[in-house]
Amino acid sequence: MEPMAQEDLDFLTKTIYREIKRQYKSVRNFSAEMDIPYSTLSNMLSRGIKGVGYSTIERILNVLDIKSGVPSWARDLATRFGPLDEEGRAYVYSVLTREADRCELEMAQKGKYAIHDLDDDVDEEAEDEAAEM
């Protein structure tokens, strides 16, 4: 098996981060639930998964239900999208685009993360949690 390309590793790191935020609301909550040091997760999310042990990554992927870098809900969406005709695909794509734009705008207005700000968000979360202590 050949090693994953850097862009695939980056995609997987971002997928893990999105799923942690979606399912656990914060890296700190996920860290406590998984009994993985917060610093390990924070470093992994800001620097990438390349240096993290295989068993740790495997455990994270299993708990978050991510297979091949794709969450189960995305696999389900892709499966259901396949049989649609051109009109159905155009409709689903337009709704998906509109909703993604709406959610991204809401997150920006609330000061939440955007995927392209992944490193900054992990750092800000650590600062916020340190201030609360």
Residue pairs with C-beta under 8 A, 6 or more apart in sequence:
4 12
8 69
9 48
9 49
9 50
10 48
11 69
12 49
12 66
12 69
13 44
13 45
13 48
13 49
13 118
14 115
14 118
15 66
15 69
15 70
15 71
16 44
16 45
16 49
16 60
16 61
16 64
16 66
17 27
17 45
17 115
17 118
17 122
18 71
18 115
19 64
19 65
19 66
19 71
20 26
20 27
20 30
20 41
20 45
20 64
21 27
21 113
23 30
23 64
24 30
24 33
26 125
26 129
27 38
27 41
27 42
27 45
27 122
27 125
28 38
28 125
28 129
30 36
30 41
31 37
31 38
31 40
31 41
33 63
34 41
34 59
34 60
34 63
36 56
36 60
38 126
40 52
40 56
42 122
42 125
42 126
44 51
44 52
45 118
45 119
45 122
46 118
46 119
46 122
46 123
49 57
60 66
61 67
64 71
65 71
65 72
66 72
67 75
70 78
81 89
81 92
84 92
104 114
106 112
107 113
107 114
108 114
113 121
114 121
